[in-house]
Amino acid sequence: MQDIVQDALENAEEEAREMDADMDGDEFGDPRIVIVGCGGAGNNTINRLYNIGVDGADTIAINTDKQHLKMIEADTKILVGKSLTNGLGAGGDPSMGERATEMAQGTIKEVLGEADLVFVTAGMGGGTGTGAAPVVSKIAKEQGAIVVGMVSTPFNVERARTVKAEEGLEKLRDQADSIIVLDNNRLLDYVPNLPIGKAFSVMDQIIAETVKGISETITQPSLINLDYADMSTIMNQGGVAVMLVGETQDKNKTDEVVKDAMNHPLLDVDYRGASGGLVHITGGPDLTLKEAEGIADNITERLEASANVIWGARIQENYKGKVRVMAIMTGVQSAQVLGPTTQKQADKSRQSIEGVTEADFDASKNVEKREFGAQSDGGKRELEKQNGVDVIR
């Protein structure tokens, strides 16, 4: 048996070298992943992602604020609503952010192309992010993508922004397949003594690392790859989701990293009734398969037997001696935004009382040329220019 184990280890090392050598070769059927940041907070996350690097995904920054957009690094940058805001931002008005983004939907359709999975990130409560995120999600959904919103909510003291955030969350919930809601108030559990600017940077990093981890575990060789089809099943109609984050350098990795994650949920919900779970583990070369499986098992043991759970694990050299887990539990109930079951009941009651349905989305037909999957612009490019759309690639 020892000879078999030794041969297996030698062959595994050779196969790993061959995989690394082939990484620059042709790709066969890899899903196209796009990450869209809307508004100031969303743009900051995109900037962080671009700088730390995310393999196998495209980054897009959308904003009404020209000056802020100039400072952002992304694969594609889109200034929307120039004729409405003169590039000065939405002034905290979500309806302005919504209108500006609707005017640019032809361009957004083109840059999204034939995306399979779209992450839409924004800070809820402002103007552009709150207004733009539902519009971008609807466009991506109509083009056949699985859409995952990843948004942060304001501090409790920001009362006016909180009201806008709640309204924006409901609109986003109607358009995205799943919404991962991150409560800024929970930052106090992580970094209670940090200046507010640096605390927000922590949230940017959490979102960026999560999106990067999920994307690369789908598209890059890993210890345990996330299967895109399985992930789509969990995220499709996943409703509201909560994220747990844990990290440890303790020798007892399996227990300690799960304990840390349990103590730091980023939304105040009881996730035991979650319909699905996605667990992503990052560790060093010393992480064993048994440890990784133990972490995934421990963090999902409170879920019901019917919950659909998938997990993946990546090995990175700079994680030697430590391990990080990020878990997303879908289909939870939250006071901040209605889950699928609660929403169905609310919709049924509302329709029985009002006898009305929501109006169809009023979409303009603007199209701009894009090198992948592009079609004729139908003579609409000039219209978007008049509406005020700048695209920087």
CORSUL-V856083 format. One record per backbone hydrogen bond with DSSP energy under -1.0 kcal/mol. NH is the residue of the N-H (numbers start at 0). CO is the residue of the C=O. E is the energy in kcal/mol with one decimal. If there is no record, write none. Layout:
NH:CO:E
NH:CO:E
This chain:
4:0:-2.3
5:1:-2.6
6:2:-2.6
7:3:-2.4
8:4:-2.2
9:5:-2.2
10:6:-2.6
11:7:-2.3
12:8:-1.9
13:9:-1.8
14:10:-2.7
15:11:-2.2
16:12:-1.9
17:13:-2.1
18:14:-2.4
19:15:-2.2
20:16:-2.0
21:17:-1.6
24:21:-2.0
33:116:-2.5
34:57:-3.1
35:118:-3.3
36:59:-3.0
37:120:-2.7
38:61:-2.2
41:37:-1.1
42:38:-2.7
43:39:-2.2
44:40:-1.8
45:41:-2.0
46:42:-2.6
47:43:-2.1
48:44:-2.6
49:45:-2.9
50:46:-1.9
51:47:-2.4
52:48:-1.8
57:32:-2.3
59:34:-2.7
60:75:-2.6
61:36:-2.9
62:77:-2.1
65:86:-2.4
68:64:-2.2
69:65:-1.9
71:68:-1.2
75:58:-1.6
76:391:-3.1
77:60:-3.1
78:389:-2.8
79:62:-2.4
81:387:-2.4
82:386:-1.2
84:80:-2.9
85:81:-1.9
87:84:-1.6
88:63:-1.7
92:89:-1.5
96:92:-1.7
97:93:-2.5
98:94:-2.3
99:95:-2.5
100:96:-1.8
101:97:-2.4
102:98:-2.0
104:101:-1.4
107:103:-2.2
108:104:-2.5
109:105:-1.7
110:106:-2.3
111:107:-2.1
112:108:-1.5
115:31:-2.5
116:31:-2.0
117:145:-2.9
118:33:-2.6
119:147:-2.4
120:35:-3.0
121:149:-1.0
123:151:-3.0
130:126:-1.8
131:127:-3.3
132:128:-2.1
135:131:-2.7
136:132:-2.3
137:133:-2.2
138:134:-2.3
139:135:-2.5
140:136:-2.5
141:137:-2.5
142:138:-1.1
143:140:-1.8
144:139:-2.1
145:115:-2.9
147:117:-2.8
148:177:-3.0
149:119:-3.1
150:179:-1.9
151:121:-1.7
152:181:-2.1
157:154:-1.7
158:156:-1.9
161:157:-2.2
162:158:-1.8
163:159:-1.7
164:160:-2.6
165:161:-2.3
166:162:-1.9
167:163:-2.7
168:164:-2.7
169:165:-1.7
170:166:-1.8
171:167:-2.6
172:168:-2.6
173:169:-1.3
175:171:-3.0
176:146:-1.8
177:146:-1.6
178:238:-2.7
179:148:-3.7
180:240:-1.8
181:150:-3.1
182:265:-3.4
183:152:-1.5
185:182:-1.8
186:183:-1.7
187:184:-1.2
188:185:-1.4
190:186:-3.3
193:190:-1.1
198:194:-2.2
199:195:-2.4
200:196:-1.3
201:197:-1.3
202:198:-1.4
203:199:-2.3
204:200:-2.1
205:201:-2.4
206:202:-2.5
207:203:-2.7
208:204:-3.0
209:205:-2.0
210:206:-2.5
211:207:-2.6
212:208:-2.6
213:209:-2.6
214:210:-2.6
215:211:-2.8
216:212:-1.7
217:213:-1.0
218:214:-2.2
219:215:-2.5
222:312:-1.0
223:312:-2.2
225:216:-1.3
230:226:-2.6
231:227:-2.5
232:228:-1.7
233:229:-1.7
234:230:-2.7
235:231:-2.7
237:234:-2.0
238:176:-2.2
240:178:-3.2
241:328:-2.2
243:326:-2.8
245:324:-2.5
247:322:-2.2
252:250:-1.7
255:251:-2.2
256:252:-2.4
258:254:-2.3
259:255:-2.3
260:256:-1.9
261:257:-2.7
262:258:-1.6
263:260:-1.4
265:242:-2.3
268:266:-1.8
273:270:-2.1
274:329:-1.8
275:329:-1.3
276:307:-2.5
277:327:-2.6
278:309:-2.3
279:325:-2.8
280:311:-2.4
281:323:-2.8
282:313:-2.4
286:283:-2.3
291:287:-2.4
292:288:-2.6
293:289:-2.2
294:290:-2.2
295:291:-2.2
296:292:-2.5
297:293:-2.6
298:294:-2.3
302:299:-1.6
306:303:-1.8
307:274:-2.2
309:276:-2.4
311:278:-2.4
312:223:-2.0
313:280:-2.7
315:282:-2.6
318:315:-1.9
319:316:-1.4
321:318:-2.5
322:247:-2.2
323:281:-2.8
324:245:-2.7
325:279:-2.6
326:243:-2.6
327:277:-2.9
328:241:-2.8
329:275:-2.0
330:237:-1.7
331:239:-2.2
342:338:-2.6
343:339:-2.1
344:340:-1.8
345:341:-2.3
346:342:-3.1
347:343:-2.3
348:344:-2.2
349:345:-2.6
350:346:-2.7
351:347:-1.9
352:348:-1.5
353:349:-3.4
354:350:-2.0
362:360:-1.3
379:376:-1.9
383:379:-1.7
384:380:-2.0
385:381:-2.2
386:382:-2.0
387:383:-1.1
389:78:-2.2
391:76:-3.3
